[in-house]
Amino acid sequence: MELSFEQLKSMVVFAHVANKGSFSAAAKEIGLSRGVVSYHIKKLEQQLGVTLINRSTRSFSLTEAGKHYFEHCHAITQQAASAQQQIENFKHEPEGLLKISCPINLGMQLLLPALNRFKQHYPKIKLEIDFSDRVVNIVEDGIDLAIRGAKLADSSLQATKLATLETGLFAAPSYLAQHGRPTRPAQLSQHHWVIYQLAATTLELQQGERSYSMKPKGEVSTNNAAARTAFVVGGHGIGRIPLYDALPKISSGELEQLLPHYRLQAIEVYGVYVAGSAQTKKLRILLDYLKQHFAQQS
């Protein structure tokens, strides 16, 4: 049987449906209506003379034939995407849309200046930036690059380390005047803390081969890094704050560093993306640019 262009298109649609496990999700991903997606699958099954998908109102699964056919359809789809990426790489000037997700405080203070200069160097690249402290689903939300301060857990994604951000313990002069200044790690448990909900619950301090751990407790807790710093500046307790955020406030007299001879665990910043997508020229250039930017900042 000779392969027609229409059947080739249906094979690509089937690959998306099988990969997403849903007609609606596939339709959204490839920009077609659910009815058109359903038409392609039915037409494909008629042409092949086999059922590819077992479907009902509550369940979705590939048949044995569907599983084998998906392997070939998926390979065709990947080859087409790779060909598109290779053509893009031949362009003299990168262009297209990059959707980026980044935590609010880190994004506004460190990423935004870098993206400002990046856009000046590459004016044809469009940027769509989501500043949010929530952990987005990169695949479902169509994110090209997510900036994250944690190690990669999803094996279907890839990550490039962009920076190491040092952290320290800080408090406002007003808090220290009222509650005293801790001079030893053992005294930290006697103090009020501003809790950052997205950080580890246990604080680790290191001095040479000596280490100390404790669990901060406090009456103020937030999932926003900027709010965390604001509450510490407001005198509500001690906080573990990245140096990039704390140093300007030390210069202005709003914060003082505590136990500076003890080292805290640094924040490793990663650029996370769908496996293989870094082959695109625009994303590869952005990753290289951000690594250079963060290296200069540190």
N, C-alpha and C positions, 0 to 999 in steps of 0.2 A: 504494500500500500504506500503510495507516494505521500509524503508529508506536505500538507498545505500550510500556507502562512497562517490561516485561521486556526489550524490545529496547534501550530507552534505557540500561538498566543494563548490558547487554552491550556497548554502544558505549563506555561509560566504562571497562569492564574491558579492552576491546580497546585503548583509548588508553593505558592503563597498561602493557599487555604490549608494545605497539609502542615505547613510550618507553623502557622498561627493557631491551628486547631479550631478555626471558627470562620464561617462565611463572612460575618459582619466585620471582624477584625481584619481579614484579608482585603475586603472591599475598601475599608478605610485606608489601609496601607498603600494600595496601588491606585487609589483614586477612582474607583468604579462603584456603581450602585450594587447593592446586594443582589438585586435581580439579574444584573448582567453577569455577576460572578457565578450565580447559580446556573444561568444559561450555559456558560462555558463548561461547567462541570458535567451537566447533563449531556451536552453535545459531545463531549470527549468520551463519556461512557458509551454513548450510542455508536460512535465511530470505532471504538476499541472492542465493543461487544462484551465488556466486563463491568462489574460494579467496583468503583474505586474507593467509595466512602460509605460506611454504614452510618446513617444519620436518622435521628428522630428529634422530637422536640426537646429531649433532655440529654441525649448522648451524641457523641461524634467520635468515630474511630475509622482508621484506614483498614481496608480489607487486605488480605495477603497480597493480592495483585496490586493494590494501591500502594503498599509499602515498597514493593520492588520498582514500581513505575515512578514513585516519588524520588528515588535515588537518582534516576536519570534526569527527571525534570528539574530537580534541585541543582544538579551539576550544570545543566544548560543555563539556568538563571544566574548561577555564580559566574560562569564564563562570560555571559553578557555584561554583568556588572563589572567584571574585571576589565573587559575590553573598553567599557565606558571610562573607567578610571585611568586606563593607560592613555586614552585619547586626551583626557583632561590634563594629564601630566605633560603632554607635548605642548600645551598652550604656553606661550611666553609669559603671560600674566595670569595668575590664578584668579578665578572668579566663582561665584555661586554663593549659596547660603550656608552659614555655619550656626547651628543652634547650640548654645552653651548654657550649662547649668552650674551655679556656683553658690556656696554659702554667702549670706548677706555681708557679714562684716569683712571677711577675707576678700570678697569680691569688690566691695566698695573701696577698700583701702589699698589692696595690692593688685587685683586683677584689672580694675577699671583703668588705672593709668597705663598699664601695658596694652590693653585693647584700644585705648585712645591712639597710642603711637602706632600700633599694628594697623589700624584702619587708615592712618595717614600713608603708610607704606604700601598698603594693598587696598586701594579704594574700590576695586571691583568686587571684593568679598563683602557680602552682606552679613551682618551680625544680628542674631536674635538671642538676647541674654535673659535668662531666668534667674534672678537673685532670690534664692530661697534656701532655708536651712533644712528643708525636707529632703530625704534621699529619693530622687526621682527614679522611675523605671526607664532606663535609657532607651530600650527597644520600643516599648509601648508609647513613650512620649516623643519618639523621633529625635532624641538628643544626639548631636554629633560628638560633644565633649562635655563630660561632667567633671568638675573639680571637686575632689574629695580628700578629706583628711584621715583616711583609714586605708588599711590594706584591702586588696581585692578579694572578694568572697565568691563572686559569680564566675565560674570557669568559662562561660560563654563570652566574657568580656576580656579586654586587654587593658593594661595600665602602663603609663610611663611616669616615672618619678620626676616631679618638677622642682621640688624644693624641700628643705628641712627647716622648720620654723622652731626656734628655741622658745621656751616658755619660762616663766618665773612666778614667784609669789609676790603679791602686791596688796597694799592697803592704803586707805586715805589717811592723811595726817590727823583728821578729826577722829577717826576710829582709833588710831594708835594713842591719841591723847586721852581717850576715855577708857580704853581696855588694856593699854600697855603694848610693848613690842616684844614678840616672841624672839628669843635668842637661841633656842634649841628646838630641834624637831619635836621633842617630847611635849613641848608647850603648845603645839598647834591644835591639839584636841581640846584645849581649854578655850578656844576662840570661836567666834561666830564666823560662818563662811557664806559666801554667795555661791550657790551651786549651779554649775552649768550642766544641764541634763544630758547633753550629748557626749560628755567626756566620761572617762572611766570613773567608777565609783570609788576606787582606791587611789590615793596619791602616793607616788613613789619618789623618794629623795635619795640622792647618791652623793657621797663624798669620798673619793678614792675607792677603797674596798668596802667601806661602811655604807649600809643602806638603812632606810627607815621608811615604813609604810603606815598610812593611817587613812581613815575614812572621814572626810570632811562632813560636818553637819551644820545646817543653818536654817534660818527662817525665810530666806529668799532663794527661790529656785526658778530658773528660766531656761528655755530652749534656744534663746537668741544670744549670740556672742556679744553683740553691741550692748544689749540690755545688761548682760552680766558685768561688763566693764563699767557701765553707767552706775549700777548699784554699788560696785566697789568704790568708785569715785564718790558716791553719795554717803559713804561711811557706814554701810550696812554689814561689812564683814571683809574677810580676806578672800582673795580670788586668785586662781591660777590663770594667768593671762599671757598670750603670746607677746613676745618682746616688741613686734612691729606695732602692736596696739598700745602697749604700755609706755614705750619710750617717750612719745610726745607729751604724755601726761606727767611723766617724771620731770621733763624739762619745764613744764608749766607749774609744777608744784602740787599737782592734784593727786599724785600717787607717790608712794615710796616703796622700794623693793625690800623684801624680807629674806633673810637667810641667803644672801647672794652667793655664798661659798658652796651651797648645795645645788646639785644639778637635777633638774626635773626631766622627765621623758619629753623629747621633742615631738612635734607634730609633723608627720611625713605627708606631704601634699602630692597627690597623684592626679594625672589626667586620665580619665577612664573613658573608653570608647568601645564600640562594637568590634569584635575581632575582624581584622582585615581592612577596616575603614581608614586606617592611617596610610593606606596606599594612595589615597587621594591627595593631590598636591596641596590643596588649601588646608587640610587638616594637618598634614605633615609640617608645613611651613609654620602653622600656628603653634604646634607643639614645640618645635625648635625655638621659636621666638619666645615662648613663655619660659622655657628652661633657661635661656640666656638672660631674660629679664629678672627671674627670681635669683639667679646666681649673682647678678649685680647688686640686687637688694640685700642679699645676705652678707 
